[in-house]
Amino acid sequence: MNEALILPVICILAGSFFVVRNVLHMTNGARLRRYLSTSPKARLLVNKYGVEETAAISRKYLLPIGVLVGLIILLVGLRALFVIFSA
C-alpha cells in the first residue's frame, strides 16, 4: 500500500511546485526578469530576443502553458490518490 502512494505524492508535490512557481513568475515581473537574466536555460532566448522581449513571450505563452502542465500533473496525482483510497 505504501509503495502505491509514492508516485501520486510525487505528482502532487511536483505539480504544486510548478503551479506556484509559474504563477509567481507571471505576477511578479522583477522575479521573472531576475530568473531570465541568471538562468542558463533561458540564455538562448535572452541572447536572441533580449530580456524584455523574452519576459513578454514568457508571460504571454510559456508560463500559462507551464501552469496548465503543472495543473495536469497535480490532477493526475490527486486522481491516483482517489483511486487508491476508494478501492
C-alpha positions as CSV (number, residue, x, y, z in Angstrom):
1,M,0.0,0.0,0.0
2,N,2.8,2.5,0.9
3,E,4.6,1.8,-2.4
4,A,1.5,2.8,-4.3
5,L,1.4,6.2,-2.6
6,I,4.9,7.2,-3.8
7,L,4.1,8.2,-7.4
8,P,0.8,10.2,-6.5
9,V,2.6,12.1,-3.8
10,I,5.5,13.0,-6.1
11,C,3.0,14.1,-8.8
12,I,1.1,16.3,-6.2
13,L,4.3,17.9,-4.9
14,A,5.8,18.5,-8.4
15,G,2.5,19.8,-9.8
16,S,2.1,22.1,-6.9
17,F,5.6,23.4,-7.2
18,F,5.3,24.1,-10.9
19,V,2.0,25.9,-10.5
20,V,3.2,28.1,-7.6
21,R,6.5,28.9,-9.3
22,N,4.9,29.8,-12.6
23,V,2.1,31.9,-11.1
24,L,4.7,33.8,-9.0
25,H,6.7,34.5,-12.2
26,M,3.6,35.6,-14.0
27,T,2.6,38.0,-11.3
28,N,6.0,39.4,-10.3
29,G,7.8,40.9,-13.3
30,A,11.0,41.6,-11.3
31,R,11.3,37.9,-10.3
32,L,10.8,36.8,-13.9
33,R,13.5,39.2,-15.2
34,R,15.9,38.1,-12.5
35,Y,15.3,34.5,-13.4
36,L,15.7,35.2,-17.1
37,S,19.0,37.1,-16.6
38,T,20.5,34.4,-14.4
39,S,19.2,31.1,-15.8
40,P,21.4,29.1,-18.2
41,K,18.2,27.6,-19.6
42,A,16.9,31.0,-20.7
43,R,20.2,32.2,-22.2
44,L,19.3,31.2,-25.7
45,L,16.1,33.2,-25.8
46,V,17.6,36.1,-23.9
47,N,20.5,36.2,-26.4
48,K,18.1,36.1,-29.3
49,Y,15.4,38.5,-28.2
50,G,16.7,40.4,-25.1
51,V,15.4,40.2,-21.5
52,E,12.3,42.4,-22.0
53,E,11.0,40.6,-25.2
54,T,11.8,37.2,-23.6
55,A,9.8,38.3,-20.5
56,A,6.9,39.3,-22.7
57,I,7.0,36.0,-24.6
58,S,7.3,34.0,-21.3
59,R,4.4,35.9,-19.7
60,K,2.1,35.5,-22.7
61,Y,2.8,31.9,-23.9
62,L,5.3,29.9,-21.8
63,L,4.2,30.5,-18.3
64,P,0.5,29.8,-18.9
65,I,1.5,26.5,-20.6
66,G,3.6,25.7,-17.5
67,V,0.7,26.4,-15.2
68,L,-1.5,24.1,-17.3
69,V,1.1,21.3,-17.3
70,G,1.5,21.7,-13.5
71,L,-2.2,21.5,-13.0
72,I,-2.4,18.4,-15.1
73,I,0.4,16.7,-13.1
74,L,-1.4,17.8,-9.9
75,L,-4.7,16.4,-11.0
76,V,-3.1,13.1,-12.1
77,G,-1.7,12.7,-8.6
78,L,-4.9,13.6,-6.9
79,R,-6.9,11.2,-9.1
80,A,-4.4,8.4,-8.4
81,L,-4.8,9.0,-4.6
82,F,-8.6,9.0,-5.0
83,V,-8.4,5.6,-6.9
84,I,-6.1,4.1,-4.3
85,F,-8.2,5.1,-1.3
86,S,-11.6,4.4,-2.9
87,A,-10.6,0.8,-3.7
